[in-house]
Amino acid sequence: MTKVALGIAYYRSMSMPTFNSLWRVARYYRGKLDVLTEGSCYVHWNREELAEKALKGDYTHLWFVDTDVTFPPDTLDRLLAHNVEIVGGYYPGRVQNGAFDTLKIIKDGVITPFPPPLPDKLFQSVDGYELVTIPTGCMLIRLDVLKKLNPPYFRCERPVGEDVFFCAWLHNADVKIWCDPTIKVGHWGEKLYEME
């Protein structure tokens, strides 16, 4: 039986658009969904604690949702339906014209940013180049993946953030990372940043 832990890592507060998105998911989703939260100014620490809490529970999945993203009501159903180890929606950074620094592929042995246009369906590679990183702000993790690996799962080591570290670490452990660009995920800042 599928049992999902919704993991919310926060620093200050959640945006109202994110709250509204979660409310709509809660009304749409018919499975078991529990909310786990962890707050401090250290995002990588918050994610680590949420992963540990989920692993100690009898959850099958951990769905990370950041406090500044928006998504459709059927997002969780669509992520679960892919039945893969790691999958997420995609959204740009909170900058004009969208920065795609958390979407990377392996090209000629080098982790390289992958700019739009994105494929129009679920993908794990592009033109033969394997997908290495996606953002964690709307990511579903099958927990049996983490059970096979040793913590810590998240670190923040310059010049990369915890999401890039986590995904690259999984990739090195031969875990396939998937992206569903058909799920319209927005990223709130001074305005809404989303895919065109």
C-alpha positions in Angstrom: 0.0 0.0 0.0 1.3 3.5 -0.9 1.8 5.8 2.0 3.3 9.2 1.2 5.1 11.6 3.6 4.7 15.2 2.5 8.0 16.8 3.5 8.0 20.5 3.9 11.4 22.1 4.7 10.9 25.7 5.7 12.9 28.8 6.8 10.3 31.4 7.5 6.8 30.9 6.1 4.9 29.3 3.3 3.5 31.4 0.5 -0.2 31.4 0.2 -0.1 30.1 -3.4 1.9 27.1 -2.2 -0.7 26.6 0.6 -3.5 26.8 -1.9 -1.7 24.2 -4.2 -1.3 21.8 -1.2 -5.0 22.3 -0.2 -6.1 21.4 -3.7 -3.9 18.3 -3.8 -5.3 17.2 -0.4 -8.8 17.5 -1.7 -7.9 15.6 -5.0 -5.6 12.9 -3.7 -7.4 9.7 -2.4 -4.4 7.9 -0.8 -2.7 8.1 2.5 -0.7 11.4 2.9 0.9 12.6 6.2 2.6 16.0 6.6 6.1 16.2 8.0 7.8 19.6 8.6 11.2 20.8 9.6 12.3 24.3 9.9 15.7 26.2 10.2 17.8 28.4 8.0 19.7 25.4 6.8 17.7 23.8 3.9 20.1 20.8 3.6 19.6 20.0 7.4 15.8 20.3 7.1 15.8 17.9 4.2 18.0 15.5 6.0 15.7 15.5 9.1 12.6 15.0 6.9 14.3 12.0 5.2 15.1 10.5 8.5 11.6 11.1 9.8 10.1 9.5 6.7 12.4 6.5 6.9 11.5 5.9 10.6 7.8 5.9 9.6 6.2 3.2 7.5 6.1 5.4 4.4 6.7 4.2 0.9 7.4 7.7 -0.5 8.7 11.1 0.5 7.3 14.0 -1.5 9.3 17.2 -1.0 7.4 20.4 -1.5 9.1 23.7 -1.1 7.3 26.7 0.5 7.5 28.8 -2.7 6.2 26.5 -5.5 2.8 26.0 -7.0 1.4 22.9 -8.9 -1.8 21.4 -10.1 -4.1 19.3 -7.9 -3.2 16.0 -9.6 0.5 16.5 -9.2 1.0 13.8 -6.6 -1.1 11.3 -8.6 0.9 12.0 -11.7 4.3 11.6 -10.0 3.2 8.3 -8.3 1.9 7.0 -11.6 5.4 7.0 -13.2 6.4 4.3 -10.7 10.1 5.3 -10.7 12.7 5.8 -8.0 13.1 9.6 -8.2 10.8 11.9 -10.2 10.0 15.6 -10.1 8.4 18.4 -11.9 10.6 21.3 -13.1 10.6 25.0 -12.6 13.2 27.7 -13.3 15.1 29.7 -10.7 13.6 33.0 -9.4 15.4 35.2 -11.9 14.2 37.0 -15.0 14.2 34.7 -18.1 14.5 31.7 -15.8 17.9 30.2 -14.8 18.1 26.4 -15.3 21.0 25.8 -13.0 19.4 22.8 -11.2 18.6 20.9 -14.4 21.8 19.2 -15.5 22.9 16.4 -17.8 26.2 14.5 -18.2 27.8 15.6 -21.4 31.3 14.3 -22.3 31.8 13.3 -18.7 31.0 16.8 -17.3 27.9 17.8 -15.4 26.4 20.5 -17.7 23.3 22.8 -17.4 20.5 21.8 -19.7 18.6 24.8 -21.1 15.1 24.7 -22.6 13.3 23.7 -24.6 12.6 20.6 -22.5 11.1 17.4 -23.8 7.3 17.3 -23.9 7.0 14.1 -21.8 8.7 12.2 -18.9 12.4 12.0 -19.6 15.6 10.5 -18.0 18.0 11.4 -20.8 18.1 13.9 -23.6 19.8 13.0 -27.0 21.7 10.2 -25.2 22.8 12.5 -22.4 21.7 11.2 -18.9 19.8 13.5 -16.6 21.8 14.1 -13.4 20.0 16.7 -11.4 16.5 18.3 -11.0 15.3 20.7 -8.3 14.0 19.1 -5.0 11.1 21.6 -4.6 8.6 19.2 -6.1 10.3 15.8 -6.0 8.9 12.4 -5.2 11.4 9.8 -3.7 10.6 6.1 -3.3 12.1 5.5 0.1 13.4 2.0 -0.6 16.1 3.9 -2.6 17.3 5.8 0.5 17.2 2.6 2.6 20.0 1.2 0.4 22.3 4.2 0.9 24.1 5.6 3.9 23.3 9.1 5.2 23.9 12.0 5.1 21.8 12.3 2.0 21.9 16.1 1.7 24.8 18.5 1.9 25.3 22.0 0.9 28.9 22.4 -0.5 29.8 25.4 -2.5 29.4 26.0 -5.4 26.4 23.6 -5.4 23.2 23.6 -3.4 21.7 20.6 -1.6 19.5 19.6 -4.5 22.4 19.3 -6.9 24.5 17.5 -4.3 21.6 15.0 -3.5 20.9 14.3 -7.2 24.5 13.9 -8.2 25.0 11.6 -5.2 22.1 9.5 -6.3 23.4 9.4 -9.9 26.8 8.2 -8.7 24.9 5.4 -6.9 23.3 4.4 -10.2 19.8 5.7 -9.3 17.9 7.0 -12.3 16.4 10.5 -12.0 13.4 11.4 -14.0 11.7 14.7 -14.8 8.1 15.3 -15.8 8.0 18.6 -17.6 4.3 18.3 -18.3 3.5 19.1 -14.6 3.2 22.9 -14.5 5.3 23.9 -11.5 5.6 27.6 -10.6 8.3 29.2 -8.5 7.2 32.3 -6.4 9.5 35.2 -5.8 8.7 38.9 -6.4 6.5 37.4 -9.1 5.7 33.9 -10.4 8.5 32.3 -12.4 7.3 29.3 -14.5 8.0 27.6 -17.8 6.7 29.3 -20.9 
